[in-house]
Amino acid sequence: MAEKRRTLYEILNVPPDATIEEITEAYRRLVKEKVDDPQAFDTITQAYMTLANPETRERYDEELRRLGEWDAIRDERPAEPAVEEEGREERMVTCPSCGHRNEPEHKYCSECGFLLVKFTERAAGKQRGVKLGIGKLSSETSAETYSLTEPRTVLGRRLSNDIVISGDKYVSGRHAAIYCDMGAFFIEDLGSTNGTFVNEKRVPPGERVRLHDGDLVRLGRSRFKFEIV
């Protein structure tokens, strides 16, 4: 007997009436677990891209109804567990703009007003030829590699940074930030003294520049290769 096809909701392990915040949180958790499994990662990403966009999600839900699968997955929804305070903390949403931790139901950052839920053509993966996935920085001068799985990753010499670049006096204490926006990556110079460069082109301070698979990133005299895996 053929195995029952899993729905996209089952792939992400979310109920059919899940909010965008719940879908995004499930995606982030799963891609971290499946970072070494390219096939599973692709399946999870495709499910997320469909359900995170209102238009494609509506079409998918209509298809489930047409196939008679909609009522079945609604009936199979597990009972909601009581939300503990520590569980709520895990669901807090980090603002990709300022890093402030927001309540899971917030649509806008309570610190800077950044829109936490965005639906753009880029976010929906409508740009052809755009590769989406987990970002990675590989140092050209050492064996260090860094996985970029958070909405915002800050780089610099200070120990408080997410990625600490030591031994390079040309790198500022808080040098640059890399943002993951619905699977696409951007880099921003945070007012560093010696600048941030992508393929030897300087990133204007305060502006976000799109990173593509294979780009060369330079901070001070430290060089990294950016990859999407």
C-alpha positions as CSV (number, residue, x, y, z in Angstrom):
1,M,0.0,0.0,0.0
2,A,1.4,3.4,-1.0
3,E,2.5,5.6,1.9
4,K,0.2,8.6,2.5
5,R,1.5,11.8,1.1
6,R,2.4,14.3,3.8
7,T,0.9,17.7,3.5
8,L,3.1,20.9,3.8
9,Y,1.6,21.5,7.3
10,E,2.7,18.0,8.4
11,I,6.2,18.6,6.9
12,L,6.5,21.7,9.1
13,N,4.7,20.1,12.0
14,V,2.2,23.0,12.3
15,P,-1.6,23.0,12.4
16,P,-3.6,24.2,9.3
17,D,-4.6,27.4,11.1
18,A,-1.1,28.2,12.2
19,T,-0.1,31.9,12.1
20,I,2.8,33.1,9.9
21,E,4.8,33.6,13.1
22,E,4.3,30.0,14.0
23,I,5.1,28.8,10.5
24,T,8.3,30.9,10.5
25,E,9.4,29.7,13.9
26,A,8.8,26.0,12.9
27,Y,10.9,26.6,9.7
28,R,13.8,28.1,11.6
29,R,13.8,25.2,14.1
30,L,13.6,22.5,11.5
31,V,16.3,23.9,9.2
32,K,18.7,24.0,12.1
33,E,18.0,20.3,12.8
34,K,18.3,19.4,9.1
35,V,21.2,21.5,8.1
36,D,23.3,18.4,7.2
37,D,20.5,16.8,5.2
38,P,20.1,18.6,1.9
39,Q,17.1,16.7,0.7
40,A,15.2,17.3,4.0
41,F,16.2,20.9,3.9
42,D,14.9,21.4,0.4
43,T,11.6,19.8,1.3
44,I,11.2,22.0,4.4
45,T,12.1,25.2,2.5
46,Q,9.6,24.5,-0.3
47,A,6.9,23.9,2.3
48,Y,7.8,27.1,4.1
49,M,7.9,29.2,0.9
50,T,4.4,28.0,0.0
51,L,2.8,28.5,3.4
52,A,4.6,31.8,4.3
53,N,3.0,33.6,1.4
54,P,-0.8,34.3,1.7
55,E,-1.5,33.8,-2.0
56,T,0.3,30.5,-2.5
57,R,-1.0,29.3,0.9
58,E,-4.6,30.0,-0.1
59,R,-4.2,28.1,-3.4
60,Y,-2.6,25.2,-1.6
61,D,-5.5,25.1,1.0
62,E,-8.0,25.1,-1.9
63,E,-6.1,22.1,-3.4
64,L,-6.3,20.3,-0.1
65,R,-10.1,20.9,0.0
66,R,-10.5,19.7,-3.5
67,L,-8.6,16.5,-2.7
68,G,-10.6,16.0,0.5
69,E,-7.5,16.2,2.7
70,W,-8.4,19.5,4.5
71,D,-10.8,18.1,7.0
72,A,-8.5,15.2,7.7
73,I,-5.5,17.4,8.7
74,R,-7.7,19.6,10.8
75,D,-9.1,16.6,12.7
76,E,-5.5,15.3,13.3
77,R,-4.4,18.5,15.0
78,P,-2.8,17.7,18.4
79,A,-4.2,19.3,21.5
80,E,-2.5,22.6,22.3
81,P,-0.1,22.2,25.3
82,A,-0.2,24.7,28.1
83,V,2.3,27.5,27.3
84,E,5.0,27.7,30.0
85,E,6.9,30.9,30.4
86,E,10.1,29.2,29.2
87,G,8.2,27.9,26.2
88,R,7.0,31.5,25.4
89,E,10.6,32.7,25.6
90,E,11.7,30.2,22.9
91,R,8.9,31.6,20.7
92,M,10.0,35.2,21.1
93,V,10.8,36.9,17.8
94,T,14.2,38.6,17.3
95,C,13.9,41.8,15.3
96,P,16.3,41.6,12.3
97,S,16.8,45.3,12.4
98,C,17.7,46.2,16.0
99,G,17.9,42.7,17.6
100,H,15.1,43.4,20.2
101,R,13.2,40.4,21.4
102,N,9.5,40.7,20.8
103,E,6.4,38.8,22.0
104,P,5.5,36.1,19.5
105,E,2.2,37.7,18.5
106,H,3.8,41.1,17.7
107,K,3.7,42.1,14.0
108,Y,5.9,45.1,14.5
109,C,9.1,45.5,16.7
110,S,8.2,47.3,19.9
111,E,11.6,48.9,20.0
112,C,12.2,50.2,16.4
113,G,8.8,49.6,14.7
114,F,10.4,47.2,12.1
115,L,7.7,45.1,10.3
116,L,8.4,41.5,11.5
117,V,6.1,39.9,9.0
118,K,6.8,40.8,5.4
119,F,5.3,39.3,2.2
120,T,7.4,40.4,-0.8
121,E,8.1,38.7,-4.1
122,R,11.6,38.0,-3.0
123,A,10.4,36.4,0.3
124,A,8.0,34.2,-1.6
125,G,10.8,33.0,-3.8
126,K,9.3,34.4,-7.0
127,Q,12.6,35.7,-8.3
128,R,13.9,33.0,-10.7
129,G,17.4,31.8,-10.2
130,V,17.6,33.0,-6.6
131,K,19.1,30.3,-4.4
132,L,17.7,30.2,-0.8
133,G,18.9,28.2,2.1
134,I,21.3,28.2,5.1
135,G,24.1,30.7,4.9
136,K,27.7,29.9,5.7
137,L,30.9,32.0,6.0
138,S,34.2,30.3,5.4
139,S,37.4,32.1,6.4
140,E,40.1,32.2,3.6
141,T,42.9,32.5,6.2
142,S,41.8,29.8,8.7
143,A,39.7,26.7,9.0
144,E,36.9,28.7,10.7
145,T,33.4,28.3,9.3
146,Y,30.2,30.0,10.6
147,S,26.6,28.9,10.0
148,L,24.2,31.8,9.5
149,T,20.9,30.6,10.9
150,E,19.6,33.6,12.9
151,P,17.6,36.6,11.6
152,R,20.6,38.8,12.5
153,T,24.3,37.9,13.0
154,V,26.7,40.6,14.2
155,L,30.4,40.4,13.3
156,G,33.4,42.2,14.9
157,R,36.3,42.1,17.4
158,R,34.2,42.4,20.5
159,L,33.5,39.3,22.5
160,S,29.8,40.2,22.6
161,N,29.4,39.7,18.9
162,D,27.8,36.6,17.4
163,I,30.9,36.0,15.3
164,V,34.1,37.3,16.9
165,I,36.9,38.2,14.5
166,S,40.1,38.3,16.6
167,G,43.6,39.1,15.5
168,D,42.7,41.7,12.8
169,K,43.2,45.2,14.1
170,Y,41.5,46.6,11.0
171,V,38.2,45.0,12.1
172,S,36.0,47.3,14.2
173,G,34.6,46.2,17.6
174,R,31.1,46.0,16.0
175,H,31.8,45.9,12.3
176,A,28.9,44.5,10.3
177,A,25.7,42.5,10.4
178,I,24.3,39.8,8.2
179,Y,20.5,39.4,8.0
180,C,18.5,36.4,6.9
181,D,15.2,37.6,5.5
182,M,12.9,34.6,4.5
183,G,15.9,32.6,3.2
184,A,17.7,35.5,1.4
185,F,20.8,37.1,2.9
186,F,21.9,40.7,3.2
187,I,25.0,42.4,4.8
188,E,25.1,45.9,6.4
189,D,28.2,47.9,7.5
190,L,27.6,49.1,11.1
191,G,29.8,52.3,10.7
192,S,33.1,50.4,10.8
193,T,36.4,52.4,10.4
194,N,37.8,50.4,7.5
195,G,34.6,49.4,5.7
196,T,32.8,46.2,4.6
197,F,33.3,44.9,1.1
198,V,31.5,42.4,-1.1
199,N,33.5,41.3,-4.1
200,E,35.8,44.2,-3.3
201,K,33.0,46.7,-3.7
202,R,32.4,48.8,-0.5
203,V,29.1,48.5,1.2
204,P,27.7,51.9,2.0
205,P,27.2,52.3,5.8
206,G,23.6,51.8,6.8
207,E,22.6,50.1,3.6
208,R,21.9,46.4,3.2
209,V,23.5,44.7,0.2
210,R,22.2,41.3,-1.1
211,L,24.6,38.4,-0.7
212,H,24.8,35.7,-3.4
213,D,26.2,32.2,-3.3
214,G,30.0,32.4,-3.8
215,D,30.4,36.1,-2.9
216,L,33.7,37.2,-1.3
217,V,33.1,39.3,1.9
218,R,36.0,41.3,3.4
219,L,36.0,43.0,6.8
220,G,39.3,44.8,7.5
221,R,41.9,42.4,6.2
222,S,39.8,39.3,7.0
223,R,38.3,37.6,4.0
224,F,35.4,35.2,3.9
225,K,33.6,33.2,1.2
226,F,29.8,33.4,1.5
227,E,27.9,30.2,0.5
228,I,24.3,29.0,0.6
229,V,24.1,25.3,1.6
